[in-house]
Amino acid sequence: MKIMLKVILSFLMISGAFAEDLTKEQSDALNKEMEIIKKIASDPKIVEAVKAVNTTPLADYKDMTQDKWKDLPVLDPKVRYFIKNASAEFLKTKKNEQTTEFFINAADGTKVAFLSKTSNWSHKGKAKHDEPMAGKAWQGKIEMDESTGLKSIQVAVPVLDGAKAIGSFTAGFSITKLK
């Protein structure tokens, strides 16, 4: 019993050593980035693109599922559309050296635009989409991002039409470059 307790305590101490928090410098940099993404999310180009998808969902994607999305290669035209549309081109102009990813979701959590293929087709049911849809900003934990392969942190804000949340905008930032 004592050996088992020691093993458990050792594991807890080791796993705690791997927990990571932002430094003050990184936190300050992330707060600055958060203000920038709020401005991007409120840009009329983004608001109109989200409104358009909410009003008229993309017909070619009506049968898209998480599994089908995961199976699509990055060069598939269904993926490339979200990298090449006008909203994605606008996002590219807002990217900086700290940015690992940007993606915009419609109200139903499906994609409007992104810089690179996301891990999920829909983020509905995930805090990074649901909290912004409730009008709140969201901040994730430091983690190895599945879609970029980089140690990063994600934040998300609502895309607003007036005071109403109509979509979400998620941004990922490299931990090593947040300064």
N, C-alpha and C positions, 0 to 999 in steps of 0.2 A: 504494500500500500504506500509506504514512504517513497519507494522508487518511482511508482506511478505518479505520485504528487510532484516529485522532483522533475520528472520528464515533462509533465504538464506545465509547471512553472517555468522551466527552461524554454519550452516552446513559446509560451506567452511572452517571455522577455525577448526572445529572438525575433518573433513576429512583430513586436512593438518597435524593434530597432529598424524595421523596414518601413514602418509608417512614415510618411513624409508630409511635411507642411510647407507652405510657401514661406520664403523669407520675407522680411518687411519690404525689401526692395522689389521682390517679385510681386507681392501683394499690391504695392503702390502702382507698379507697371500694369498689373491686371485691371486695377480700378480705372486707369486711364484708357485701357483698351475697351473696357465695358462702356465708357462714355462714347467712344468712337462707334462701337457697334450699335448703340442706341440710335445714333444719327444715321447710320447706314440703314437700319431697319425702318426708319421713318422717311427715308427718301421716297418721293413720289413714284420713281421707277419701280421700286420694290413693292410698295403698297399696291400699285396698280396691277403688277404681275400676280401678286397673291390674290387680289380680288378677282382677277380674270380666271384663275384656276378654281377658286371657290365657286364662282358662278357657273363656269363651264369646265368641268373636269376633263382632263386630256383623254380623249376616246381611246387612243392606242394603249392606255395604261389601265383601263377599267378592270381587267382581269389580273393585274399584277399582284403578287403575293410576296411575302418576305423570302420564301424559298426560291421562287422564280427570280427575284431580284439578286439573291446571293449567287445564283448560277450564271448570271449575265456577265460576260467579260467586259472589261472597261472600254473596249473599242466597239462594243455593240451600239448600233444607232440609238437604241432606247436609253442607253446610258449617256452617250455623247450629246444627246439633245439637251440635257441639263447642264452640260459643261459649255455648250456653244450658244445657248439662247441669250437674249439681250440682258436678262437679269444676271446671268453668270458672267457675261462680259463686263458688266458694271462692277460685280464683286471683285473681279480680277484687278480692277483699278484701285481697289481699297485694301488689298492684301499688302502686308508688310513683312519684314524678316521674322517677326515673332509668330505670324499666322501659320498654323498647320492645316486648318480647314475652315471653310464657311459653308453653311447650307441653310436653305430657306425651305420651310414647310408650309403647306396650305393648312387650313383649319382642321382637315381630317388627318393631318400628320404626314401626308405624302409630299413628295418633292415638287419644288418650283424651280430651284436652281442650286448648283453647288460648284465648288472648285475641282473636286475629285469625287469619284464614286463613294457613296456612303455605305456603311455596313448594313443599314436597314433601309427598306423602301419606305416604311412608315415609322414614325417615332411616336405615334399616338399610344398612350399608355405608359410612356416614359416621362420622367420628371422634366427632362430637357425640352419637351414639347408641352406637356400638360401645365406646368407652372406658368410659362409665358402665356398660354391660352387663358389662364386665370388672371392675367394682367401683372404677373410678378416676374422679376428676373430670377435666374437660376444659375448656380455655380456647382460644378461637379468636383470630384476628387482628382488628385493627381493620379494618372494611370497611363499605362502603355496603350495608346489608342489603336484599336483593332483595324481601322481603315487606313491609318497613316503609318503605323509602326513606330511612332515617336512618343516619348514620354511627354505628356501634355496635360493640359487642364482645359475643360470646356466650360463655356458660359453661354447662356441663352437669354434672349429678351423677346418680348412680344412685338409682332408687327401690328401696328395699330391703325385703324380707320377711325379717326376721331379719337374717342376714348375706348372703342371696342377692339379687343384682340381678335385679329382675323387670321393669324398665322404665327409662326415662330422663326427666329433667326438664331442659329447656333454657330458659335465660333470656337475653334480650338487654338490654343497657343502653346508653343514649345516652352517647356520649363527652363531649359538651358538658355533660351534667348530672352526671357522676360527680365528686362532690366530697366 
